[in-house]
Amino acid sequence: MINNDDLLKEVSLKELTELSDLEGSKSINQAVIDDSKNDALAYIGSFVKIPANPTPLLKDIAVNLTVIELKKRNNFPKETLKDQLEKIDALLLKMASKKIPTEQSDDETPTQKLRAFRHSQTRIDLKGLNG
């Protein structure tokens, strides 16, 4: 669902290298990134079924969760990540209750709902109303 390019849109290359480099080799450790991505997708999968064609919001949530997982592996304080996780949980709960879509559909034709009153063609006689 996401790749390193999506992560690089959220964090810089230097930060991604620092977050993934647990051994101190000063290079990107793809195994750590892939493991964090899998943990993030498993967390999302606990709320909703992961679609084949996810919405940009769901992809953004996956990227943010991956970055949070990388930060957890680097022993970031949990208090700093708590607000982000609460916002993500709220969005995932709305997706689970079908209030927010998770999959993009190819037919993006908006359906117009009729919310106005229908007026009849006959006019009302209002001549004697104001006196």
N, C-alpha and C positions, 0 to 999 in steps of 0.2 A: 504494500500500500504506500509506503514512503521509502525514500532512498537518501543517500548522503546529500544530494543536491537540495532536497527539502530541508534537511537539517542545517545546511549552510545558509539558507535563507533566514533562519532563526538566530543562529550563532555564527561567529566568525570561524575561519579555518583554524586560527590559533587556539580559540576556546574549545573547539571540537577536538583538536589534538590534545590539549591539556586534560579535557574530561575523559577521553578514551585511553590515554596513556597511563596505565596503572603501574607499569614496570619502570617508567622513567627513560624510555628509549627515544623520546622526543619525536615520535611518529604516530600516525593514526593507527590505533589497534582496531581493525575492522571486526574482530571477534567480540570485543566488548560492546561495540556499537550494535552489532546484530543481536546480541543477547539482550541489550536494553530495548531494542525495537520489539523483540519477541515478548518481553515482559509488558511493554506498553500495549501491544496488540492483545495480549491475553487479558489485561485489565479492561480494555475496551470491549473485548468479547464477553466479559462477564456481565456487561450491561446490554449490549445489542449484538445482533449477528453482523459480522463484518461483511459489507457488500463488495461486489466486484468493481463497482464504479462509485466510490465514495464521494461525498460532497466535499467542497473545500474546507468546510468547518470541521468535518470529521478528520480530514488529513491534518489540519492544524492542531487538533486535539492530540492526534497520534504523535506529531512532532514535539509538542510541548511535554507530553508524557515521557517520550524518549529522553529529552533533555533532563527532565526531573529524575529519571532513573539513573542517568549518567552522573548527575550531581549527588544522588544518594550513595552511589558507589565510591564517590570521592569524599564521603563523610561531611557533606554540607549540613548545617543545622536544620533539623526538621521544621523548626518554627518559621524559617524563611520560605519554605516550600509549601507550608500549610494553606496559605491563601490561594495559591495557584491550584492546588489540588481540590479545594472546596469549589472553586469556579468550574473546574473541569467536571467534578462529580455532578454539579447542578445541571450542566449541559448534557451529560450522559444520561441522567435521569429523565430529562425532557425528551431525549432521543428514544429512550426505552419506552416511554409512554406515548410515542408517535406524535408528539407535539412539534418536533423538529425532524425533518427528513434526514435519512442517513445515506440515501443513494440518489445519484443524479439520474433523471430520466431523460431519454432522448427527445421526447415530445414535450418541449417546454412551452406549450401554448397555454397561456393563462386562461382559466375559466372565469367568466364574469358572472358574478352573482347579482341577481336582481334584488336590490334592497330598497328601491323607491316605491312609492305608491303608484298604482296605475290610475291615470285620469281618464274619465270618459270624454268623449268628443262633444257632448252637449254642454252648453254653458249654463251656469246658474244665474237666475235673475236677481241681481243685487241692488236694483234701483231704489227700493224703499227701505233699505237697511239703515242709512244714516239719517233718515228723517225727513 
